[in-house]
């Protein structure tokens, strides 16, 4: 087995989540490295938390309002702070930083802030649900962000959703973005919420990979028929009581472009009306339960193809 990758982790702090009583709300690079060591993971992609300090944490904690503070730009501090943290603690360069971005607000200003980090970052990441930012903005006013990715050969990771209430990160819109930029390598997260038609559509796009981040939570949501995953009539036929078998089924549809990611620390999610708690160890156990050829594909070959444009 070659290098084992976790392609989806967060490092940082979310004051708004903490004030609202949501969990998790913090993680450090040192803790991530310790978890990786304990569970046989060699390298990981990491990026800041999802609601940055540019947004009013008190407004979010009180009413859920996503309000950009005057004079601030999304992720104007977090991307640089994470780069500095990794330089201090990641002496073996095991962590690959992605810069977070917001497609709907101040795209040109974000590009100016990210450009000095070129050479220190390995890609770009958007989580548009929490910050209520429509991913389709990448098709028009936020094209400078995609131009930056194209110019520097940066892979891009997009959060996805199928929940009808989520108008910001629909899988169909993420697929449209990937189609519009065929020269950019995209990772569309969370197994596309097990939506079989979307998985098949992704498998037909040569510039699209799909990660399985927070797999245990999504298997639980499937067992509960939650609206956060595809409804039964549109859901991939798999045994969600056996997460390793469900992951193998996703891998089979994607024909070599399935990626393993933990979503650490967000394999757990405790918010206003939801409480799911899983550990890094449990997520990694699913990976290690897979047949060796499948594990090699989703944790080594496919990650290297997506991240670096090559197969190991």
CORFEN-V833505 format. One record per backbone hydrogen bond with DSSP energy under -1.0 kcal/mol. CO is the residue of the C=O (numbers start at 1). NH is the residue of the N-H. If there is no record, write none. Layout:
# CORFEN-V833505
CO_NH ; CO_NH
This chain:
# CORFEN-V833505
4_42 ; 4_43 ; 6_45 ; 8_263 ; 9_47 ; 12_27 ; 14_18 ; 15_19 ; 16_20 ; 17_22 ; 23_270 ; 25_14 ; 27_12 ; 28_32 ; 29_33 ; 30_34 ; 31_35 ; 32_36 ; 33_37 ; 34_38 ; 35_39 ; 36_41 ; 43_6 ; 44_96 ; 46_98 ; 47_11 ; 52_55 ; 54_69 ; 56_60 ; 57_61 ; 58_62 ; 59_63 ; 59_65 ; 60_64 ; 67_56 ; 69_72 ; 73_76 ; 77_81 ; 78_82 ; 79_83 ; 80_84 ; 81_85 ; 82_86 ; 83_87 ; 84_88 ; 85_89 ; 86_90 ; 89_91 ; 90_93 ; 94_44 ; 96_46 ; 97_122 ; 99_125 ; 106_110 ; 107_111 ; 108_112 ; 109_113 ; 110_114 ; 111_115 ; 114_117 ; 115_118 ; 117_120 ; 117_121 ; 123_99 ; 124_157 ; 125_101 ; 126_159 ; 128_133 ; 134_137 ; 135_138 ; 136_139 ; 137_140 ; 137_142 ; 140_143 ; 142_145 ; 143_147 ; 144_148 ; 145_149 ; 146_150 ; 147_151 ; 148_152 ; 149_154 ; 155_124 ; 156_187 ; 157_126 ; 158_189 ; 161_171 ; 163_166 ; 168_135 ; 169_161 ; 170_174 ; 171_175 ; 172_176 ; 173_177 ; 174_178 ; 175_179 ; 176_180 ; 181_184 ; 185_156 ; 186_209 ; 187_158 ; 189_192 ; 190_193 ; 191_194 ; 192_195 ; 193_230 ; 194_236 ; 195_199 ; 196_200 ; 197_201 ; 198_202 ; 199_203 ; 202_205 ; 205_208 ; 207_186 ; 209_188 ; 210_259 ; 211_191 ; 214_218 ; 215_219 ; 216_220 ; 217_221 ; 218_222 ; 219_223 ; 220_224 ; 221_226 ; 222_225 ; 226_229 ; 231_234 ; 234_196 ; 238_240 ; 239_242 ; 242_246 ; 243_247 ; 244_248 ; 245_249 ; 246_250 ; 247_251 ; 248_252 ; 249_253 ; 250_254 ; 257_210 ; 259_212 ; 260_7 ; 263_266 ; 264_10 ; 265_268 ; 269_276 ; 270_23 ; 274_271 ; 276_269 ; 279_283 ; 280_284 ; 281_285 ; 282_286 ; 283_287 ; 284_288 ; 285_289 ; 287_290 ; 291_295 ; 292_296 ; 293_297 ; 294_298 ; 295_299 ; 296_300 ; 296_301 ; 297_302 ; 298_260 ; 299_5 ; 300_304 ; 301_305 ; 302_306 ; 303_307 ; 304_308 ; 304_310 ; 305_309
